[in-house]
Amino acid sequence: MIKVLYFARLREQLGCGEETLPLLPGKVAAIKDLVALLSDRGRIWGDTLSDPSVRVAVNQTIADLDTAINDGDEVAFFPPVTGG
């Protein structure tokens, strides 16, 4: 199982703050596979997660689409963060 978190506007757009999903060996091995799986839920999911400004982290470390996902990982999707 993996824990998936959605922050800020993503949580609002998707209507979901967090969920737990099975890893699905052979189908979900990297972030890009997870994005594809979630995008199959419908247009809002695909549009939101394919937005190039959306960032992703695995176990609180910034990741990219090729980053591997392992059982027990936490994956977070969030918009860019600015500070000042």
KAHU-V300225 format. One record per pair of residues at least 12 apart in sequence whose C-alpha atoms are under 10 Angstrom apart, sorted by the first residue. I is the first residue (numbers start at 1). J is the second residue. D is the distance in Angstrom with one decimal. If there is no record, write none. Layout:
<<I J D> <I J D>>
This chain:
<<1 20 6.4> <1 21 5.4> <1 22 4.3> <1 23 5.3> <1 24 8.5> <1 70 8.5> <1 71 5.4> <1 72 5.6> <1 73 7.7> <1 74 9.3> <2 19 8.4> <2 20 5.6> <2 21 5.4> <2 22 6.2> <2 23 6.2> <2 24 9.9> <2 69 8.3> <2 70 7.6> <2 71 5.9> <2 72 5.1> <2 73 5.1> <2 74 5.8> <2 75 7.3> <3 18 7.2> <3 19 5.9> <3 20 4.5> <3 21 6.5> <3 22 8.9> <3 23 9.6> <3 58 9.9> <3 59 9.7> <3 71 9.3> <3 72 7.3> <3 73 6.5> <3 74 4.7> <3 75 6.2> <3 76 8.3> <4 16 9.8> <4 17 8.4> <4 18 5.5> <4 19 5.3> <4 20 6.1> <4 21 7.5> <4 34 9.7> <4 57 10.0> <4 58 9.4> <4 73 8.6> <4 74 5.9> <4 75 4.8> <4 76 5.7> <4 77 7.8> <5 17 5.8> <5 18 4.3> <5 19 6.7> <5 20 8.8> <5 56 9.7> <5 57 9.6> <5 74 7.5> <5 75 6.2> <5 76 4.5> <5 77 6.2> <5 78 8.4> <6 18 6.0> <6 19 8.9> <6 56 9.5> <6 75 8.8> <6 76 5.9> <6 77 5.0> <6 78 6.1> <6 79 9.3> <7 76 7.5> <7 77 6.4> <7 78 5.0> <7 79 7.4> <8 77 9.3> <8 78 6.7> <8 79 7.1> <8 80 10.0> <9 48 9.4> <9 78 7.9> <9 79 7.2> <10 45 9.3> <10 48 7.0> <10 49 8.3> <10 54 8.6> <10 77 7.5> <10 78 6.5> <10 79 7.2> <11 77 9.0> <11 78 8.6> <13 44 7.4> <13 45 8.3> <13 47 10.0> <13 48 7.5> <14 44 7.0> <14 45 6.6> <14 48 7.8> <14 49 9.6> <17 76 9.9> <17 77 10.0> <18 75 9.7> <18 76 8.8> <18 77 10.0> <20 72 9.8> <20 74 9.1> <21 34 9.9> <21 71 9.9> <21 72 10.0> <22 71 8.2> <22 72 9.5> <23 69 8.1> <23 70 7.4> <23 71 6.2> <23 72 8.7> <23 73 9.4> <24 71 9.4> <25 70 9.5> <25 71 9.4> <28 68 8.9> <28 69 7.6> <28 70 9.2> <29 66 8.9> <29 67 8.5> <29 68 5.7> <29 69 5.5> <29 70 7.3> <29 71 9.7> <30 64 9.0> <30 65 6.8> <30 66 5.6> <30 67 5.3> <30 68 4.1> <30 69 5.1> <30 70 8.4> <31 56 8.3> <31 57 9.3> <31 58 8.8> <31 63 8.2> <31 64 7.1> <31 65 4.8> <31 66 6.0> <31 67 5.8> <31 68 6.5> <31 69 6.6> <31 75 8.4> <32 50 9.8> <32 64 8.3> <32 65 4.7> <32 66 6.3> <32 67 8.1> <32 68 9.1> <32 69 9.8> <33 65 8.2> <33 66 8.8> <33 67 10.0> <33 68 9.4> <33 69 9.3> <34 49 10.0> <34 65 9.1> <34 69 8.7> <34 75 9.5> <35 48 10.0> <35 49 6.5> <35 50 7.7> <35 65 8.4> <35 77 10.0> <36 49 8.9> <36 50 9.1> <49 77 8.1> <49 78 9.4> <51 79 9.3> <52 79 9.6> <53 78 8.9> <53 79 6.4> <53 80 6.4> <54 77 6.7> <54 78 5.7> <54 79 4.8> <54 80 6.4> <54 81 10.0> <55 76 8.2> <55 77 5.8> <55 78 5.3> <55 79 5.8> <55 80 6.4> <55 81 9.2> <56 75 7.0> <56 76 5.5> <56 77 4.6> <56 78 6.3> <56 79 8.6> <56 80 9.6> <57 74 8.1> <57 75 5.7> <57 76 5.2> <57 77 6.7> <57 78 8.4> <58 70 9.5> <58 73 6.7> <58 74 5.7> <58 75 4.6> <58 76 6.5> <58 77 9.2> <59 72 9.4> <59 73 6.1> <59 74 5.0> <59 75 6.4> <59 76 8.0> <60 73 9.7> <60 74 7.6> <60 75 7.8> <60 76 7.6> <61 74 9.9> <61 75 9.3> <61 76 9.4> <62 75 9.8> <62 76 9.2> <62 77 9.9> <63 75 9.2> <63 76 9.6>>
